[in-house]
C-alpha cells in the first residue's frame, strides 16, 4: 500500500517500470487490514484484500486517470462516483483449476497460488457465490472419489437466478459410477452437473451421458432478470455474461442514464454479446443494431429479443477488429451506416479499429464500457483526434478484492466536429 516499506522480489522488467512481488511488509500502512479470506496470502485469485474497499476504489480510479494522462487522452469533465459492489459472494461465473495430488490422496480445486502455476490448497472461497464458495471441501472430496480423478483439470461455475451449473472437464471418459457420484453430489447441493470431454461444444448435462434423450435446453438453462427494463435474459453456461449480476444491473442503469437514448433515435451496440446492453437500449430507442464477432452469441441475442417481445432490434455477426473488411465485403455490412449514438463493450484488446472508423457511424455520443483501462485510454486518445470530448468517466467495482478495473466513459462530438 502507499507509504509502506516492503521487501520484494522483481518478477518482470518492462521498459518504463518493473513488476515486483511482496515477500515481507516491514513497515505496514495504518490502513492495512487483515484479509477476510484465510487463503488470501496464498491464493492468487485476489490481490487487494489487505486494503479497505474504499481505498481499493481510490486506487483503481487513480490508475485509470494516470493511464489517460499518459495516453494523451482528454481529462474528463466529470469523474463520476464509483459503482460499488458487495465485497464478497458476488462471483457467479468462474473457471477453477483441479488437480489430484497423490501424496495427499485428494483433489485440489481453486485458483493458482500467487506468482506460481501451482493450485492453492483451498477449503473455501468467499468471493464466489456462497452456494459454491462455501462447499469447496465437499467438491474436492467428490472429485477425489472419481475413477478418472487424475484426468479432471478444471471445474467451471456458471450461475443464473434460477440455477447453479458446475461443468466438470474430464480428459478421459467418465465411468457410469463417476456420473452417478457427480449427479448425487449435484442433488445434495442443488447443482446442475455438466460434463465437458473436449472443446466448449462438448459441454452437456451429465444426465445425457447415460440417457441421450436428457438434453439441455439449446437456448440455455440459466437466466438473469433486468427488472428495470422488464427483461429476462437466457444464457447457456458457456456464454459470456458479467460475473457480478447485481453490479451488472447498476451498470446498465448508469449506461442508459449517461447515453440517454431517445424514443426517436437509432443506436449501434458493438461487441453486443447476448444483448445485455442491446435489449435495454431497444426499450428506450427507436431502433438498435447489435454486432458481435460470434454467430452463436448473436443467435442467442436474437432468441432473447424474441423471448422478451422486442422487434425493433437487429443483430449481425462480424469481425469488429477489421472494419475495412466488413465494409469492403460483397454488398458491405448493412449495419455500417449513420447512428445517433454508439455503445461499445469490447474485450480487453479494446476497440481501436472501431474508434478509428467512427466516422462511418458519425454518432453524436459514444458510451464506452471497458474491462481494460489501458486500451480505453488509448482509444480515448484516438477519439480525441476524431473530434470527441470526454464528458464523463467512472469506474465500476465489478471485481472487488482484485486489481481488475472496469470503467465507463461518455464521449460527445464537439460542436466544431459536427
ChimeraX attribute file (.defattr): number of C-alpha atoms within 10 A of each C-alpha:
attribute: neighborCount
match mode: 1-to-1
recipient: residues
	/A:1	17
	/A:2	8
	/A:3	9
	/A:4	12
	/A:5	13
	/A:6	15
	/A:7	12
	/A:8	13
	/A:9	12
	/A:10	10
	/A:11	10
	/A:12	10
	/A:13	10
	/A:14	7
	/A:15	5
	/A:16	5
	/A:17	8
	/A:18	10
	/A:19	11
	/A:20	14
	/A:21	14
	/A:22	10
	/A:23	10
	/A:24	12
	/A:25	13
	/A:26	10
	/A:27	11
	/A:28	15
	/A:29	14
	/A:30	9
	/A:31	11
	/A:32	14
	/A:33	12
	/A:34	11
	/A:35	17
	/A:36	11
	/A:37	15
	/A:38	14
	/A:39	19
	/A:40	22
	/A:41	14
	/A:42	19
	/A:43	23
	/A:44	19
	/A:45	20
	/A:46	22
	/A:47	18
	/A:48	17
	/A:49	20
	/A:50	18
	/A:51	19
	/A:52	16
	/A:53	18
	/A:54	10
	/A:55	14
	/A:56	20
	/A:57	23
	/A:58	12
	/A:59	15
	/A:60	22
	/A:61	23
	/A:62	12
	/A:63	15
	/A:64	21
	/A:65	20
	/A:66	14
	/A:67	17
	/A:68	23
	/A:69	14
	/A:70	12
	/A:71	18
	/A:72	14
	/A:73	22
	/A:74	18
	/A:75	15
	/A:76	18
	/A:77	11
	/A:78	12
	/A:79	15
	/A:80	15
	/A:81	12
	/A:82	18
	/A:83	17
	/A:84	17
	/A:85	19
	/A:86	15
	/A:87	16
	/A:88	17
	/A:89	17
	/A:90	21
	/A:91	24
	/A:92	23
	/A:93	24
	/A:94	16
	/A:95	14
	/A:96	17
	/A:97	19
	/A:98	25
	/A:99	21
	/A:100	20
	/A:101	13
	/A:102	9
	/A:103	6
	/A:104	8
	/A:105	11
	/A:106	18
	/A:107	23
	/A:108	26
	/A:109	26
	/A:110	26
	/A:111	23
	/A:112	19
	/A:113	18
	/A:114	18
	/A:115	12
	/A:116	11
	/A:117	10
	/A:118	13
	/A:119	20
	/A:120	22
	/A:121	16
	/A:122	19
	/A:123	18
	/A:124	20
	/A:125	23
	/A:126	18
	/A:127	22
	/A:128	20
	/A:129	19
	/A:130	16
	/A:131	15
	/A:132	25
	/A:133	19
	/A:134	17
	/A:135	14
	/A:136	18
	/A:137	16
	/A:138	15
	/A:139	21
	/A:140	20
	/A:141	15
	/A:142	18
	/A:143	26
	/A:144	20
	/A:145	16
	/A:146	18
	/A:147	15
	/A:148	17
	/A:149	22
	/A:150	19
	/A:151	17
	/A:152	22
	/A:153	18
	/A:154	18
	/A:155	22
	/A:156	19
	/A:157	21
	/A:158	24
	/A:159	28
	/A:160	21
	/A:161	11
	/A:162	10
	/A:163	13
	/A:164	23
	/A:165	24
	/A:166	23
	/A:167	22
	/A:168	24
	/A:169	23
	/A:170	19
	/A:171	16
	/A:172	14
	/A:173	13
	/A:174	19
	/A:175	14
	/A:176	11
	/A:177	12
	/A:178	19
	/A:179	19
	/A:180	15
	/A:181	15
	/A:182	25
	/A:183	19
	/A:184	15
	/A:185	18
	/A:186	18
	/A:187	11
	/A:188	9
	/A:189	14
	/A:190	14
	/A:191	20
	/A:192	21
	/A:193	21
	/A:194	26
	/A:195	23
	/A:196	22
	/A:197	17
	/A:198	12
	/A:199	8
	/A:200	12
	/A:201	9
	/A:202	12
	/A:203	19
	/A:204	21
	/A:205	23
	/A:206	25
	/A:207	20
	/A:208	14
	/A:209	18
	/A:210	13
	/A:211	10
	/A:212	10
	/A:213	9
	/A:214	13
	/A:215	13
	/A:216	16
	/A:217	10
	/A:218	10
	/A:219	13
	/A:220	15
	/A:221	18
	/A:222	19
	/A:223	16
	/A:224	16
	/A:225	16
	/A:226	18
	/A:227	9
	/A:228	11
	/A:229	16
	/A:230	11
	/A:231	20
	/A:232	16
	/A:233	22
	/A:234	21
	/A:235	26
	/A:236	22
	/A:237	25
	/A:238	15
	/A:239	16
	/A:240	13
	/A:241	21
	/A:242	15
	/A:243	18
	/A:244	21
	/A:245	22
	/A:246	15
	/A:247	20
	/A:248	19
	/A:249	18
	/A:250	16
	/A:251	21
	/A:252	18
	/A:253	16
	/A:254	14
	/A:255	22
	/A:256	15
	/A:257	10
	/A:258	18
	/A:259	21
	/A:260	15
	/A:261	23
	/A:262	15
	/A:263	13
	/A:264	10
	/A:265	15
	/A:266	22
	/A:267	28
	/A:268	28
	/A:269	25
	/A:270	25
	/A:271	26
	/A:272	27
	/A:273	26
	/A:274	29
	/A:275	27
	/A:276	20
	/A:277	23
	/A:278	26
	/A:279	30
	/A:280	21
	/A:281	30
	/A:282	24
	/A:283	20
	/A:284	17
	/A:285	19
	/A:286	16
	/A:287	19
	/A:288	26
	/A:289	23
	/A:290	26
	/A:291	26
	/A:292	23
	/A:293	17
	/A:294	16
	/A:295	15
	/A:296	14
	/A:297	24
	/A:298	24
	/A:299	17
	/A:300	23
	/A:301	29
	/A:302	22
	/A:303	18
	/A:304	22
	/A:305	24
	/A:306	12
	/A:307	13
	/A:308	14
	/A:309	10
	/A:310	15
	/A:311	14
	/A:312	16
	/A:313	24
	/A:314	19
	/A:315	25
	/A:316	21
	/A:317	18
	/A:318	19
	/A:319	14
	/A:320	19
	/A:321	15
	/A:322	13
	/A:323	17
	/A:324	14
	/A:325	14
	/A:326	18
	/A:327	15
	/A:328	10
	/A:329	9
	/A:330	8
	/A:331	8
	/A:332	12
	/A:333	16
	/A:334	9
	/A:335	18
	/A:336	14
	/A:337	12
	/A:338	16
	/A:339	20
	/A:340	17
	/A:341	23
	/A:342	25
	/A:343	24
	/A:344	22
	/A:345	19
	/A:346	23
	/A:347	13
	/A:348	13
	/A:349	13
	/A:350	24
	/A:351	23
	/A:352	20
	/A:353	14
	/A:354	20
	/A:355	20
	/A:356	15
	/A:357	16
	/A:358	17
	/A:359	13
	/A:360	15
	/A:361	19
	/A:362	19
	/A:363	23
	/A:364	17
	/A:365	25
	/A:366	28
	/A:367	22
	/A:368	24
	/A:369	24
	/A:370	25
	/A:371	21
	/A:372	18
	/A:373	26
	/A:374	21
	/A:375	21
	/A:376	29
	/A:377	25
	/A:378	19
	/A:379	22
	/A:380	26
	/A:381	22
	/A:382	19
	/A:383	24
	/A:384	19
	/A:385	11
	/A:386	18
	/A:387	16
	/A:388	25
	/A:389	24
	/A:390	23
	/A:391	18
	/A:392	18
	/A:393	23
	/A:394	20
	/A:395	26
	/A:396	27
	/A:397	25
	/A:398	27
	/A:399	22
	/A:400	25
	/A:401	23
	/A:402	16
	/A:403	16
	/A:404	16
	/A:405	21
	/A:406	21
	/A:407	23
	/A:408	24
	/A:409	25
	/A:410	23
	/A:411	25
	/A:412	20
	/A:413	20
	/A:414	15
	/A:415	10
	/A:416	7
	/A:417	10
	/A:418	10
